[in-house]
Amino acid sequence: MKPKTLFSVFLLFFILIPFSLGAADNQAVAISGPSVFFPSVYYEFAPVADGIEIRHNFIVQNKGDQILHINKVKTQ
């Protein structure tokens, strides 16, 4: 292997390792405590006649390691 290519491989290796370790630390911090997750946050209803009641259930998941409390829910 040429010295220039070898140097590039080592340089790339030592640049990427700190970023990957930092990402793992941030991910571990992010899941500590409650963590809300919505698989779908948007739903578009088909046209309906005036006065017809329509419904849609949104899934709410807690991906954290503590209890998730949901308060003051509002629609727009």
PADREN-570256 format. One line per field, with one value per residue (C-alpha): x, y, z; chain; residue in three letters; residue number from 1. Coordinates in steps of 0.2 Angstrom, whole numbers. Layout:
BEGIN
px [X, ...]
py [Y, ...]
pz [Z, ...]
unit [A, ...]
code [Ala, ...]
pos [NUM, ...]
***
This chain:
BEGIN
px [0, 7, 12, -1, -15, -10, -10, -27, -34, -27, -33, -50, -51, -45, -57, -73, -70, -73, -89, -96, -92, -100, -115, -117, -115, -129, -141, -139, -143, -158, -167, -165, -182, -198, -197, -213, -214, -228, -226, -238, -241, -252, -268, -278, -296, -306, -320, -336, -353, -356, -361, -354, -343, -326, -312, -294, -283, -265, -253, -242, -228, -216, -198, -190, -186, -198, -217, -223, -237, -248, -256, -266, -270, -277, -283, -279]
py [0, 17, 28, 42, 30, 22, 39, 43, 27, 30, 48, 44, 30, 42, 56, 44, 35, 50, 55, 37, 37, 54, 48, 33, 44, 56, 42, 35, 52, 54, 38, 42, 47, 47, 49, 51, 44, 46, 34, 45, 64, 68, 61, 68, 63, 60, 73, 69, 77, 91, 85, 67, 62, 56, 48, 43, 36, 42, 30, 37, 27, 29, 24, 30, 21, 31, 35, 47, 59, 67, 83, 97, 88, 101, 99, 112]
pz [0, -4, 11, 5, 4, 21, 29, 22, 29, 46, 46, 41, 54, 68, 63, 62, 79, 90, 81, 83, 101, 104, 95, 106, 122, 115, 111, 129, 137, 125, 131, 149, 157, 147, 128, 118, 100, 87, 73, 63, 67, 52, 45, 31, 31, 15, 11, 21, 22, 34, 51, 50, 64, 59, 70, 69, 83, 84, 92, 107, 113, 127, 121, 138, 154, 165, 166, 152, 158, 145, 150, 141, 125, 112, 94, 81]
unit [A, A, A, A, A, A, A, A, A, A, A, A, A, A, A, A, A, A, A, A, A, A, A, A, A, A, A, A, A, A, A, A, A, A, A, A, A, A, A, A, A, A, A, A, A, A, A, A, A, A, A, A, A, A, A, A, A, A, A, A, A, A, A, A, A, A, A, A, A, A, A, A, A, A, A, A]
code [Met, Lys, Pro, Lys, Thr, Leu, Phe, Ser, Val, Phe, Leu, Leu, Phe, Phe, Ile, Leu, Ile, Pro, Phe, Ser, Leu, Gly, Ala, Ala, Asp, Asn, Gln, Ala, Val, Ala, Ile, Ser, Gly, Pro, Ser, Val, Phe, Phe, Pro, Ser, Val, Tyr, Tyr, Glu, Phe, Ala, Pro, Val, Ala, Asp, Gly, Ile, Glu, Ile, Arg, His, Asn, Phe, Ile, Val, Gln, Asn, Lys, Gly, Asp, Gln, Ile, Leu, His, Ile, Asn, Lys, Val, Lys, Thr, Gln]
pos [1, 2, 3, 4, 5, 6, 7, 8, 9, 10, 11, 12, 13, 14, 15, 16, 17, 18, 19, 20, 21, 22, 23, 24, 25, 26, 27, 28, 29, 30, 31, 32, 33, 34, 35, 36, 37, 38, 39, 40, 41, 42, 43, 44, 45, 46, 47, 48, 49, 50, 51, 52, 53, 54, 55, 56, 57, 58, 59, 60, 61, 62, 63, 64, 65, 66, 67, 68, 69, 70, 71, 72, 73, 74, 75, 76]
***
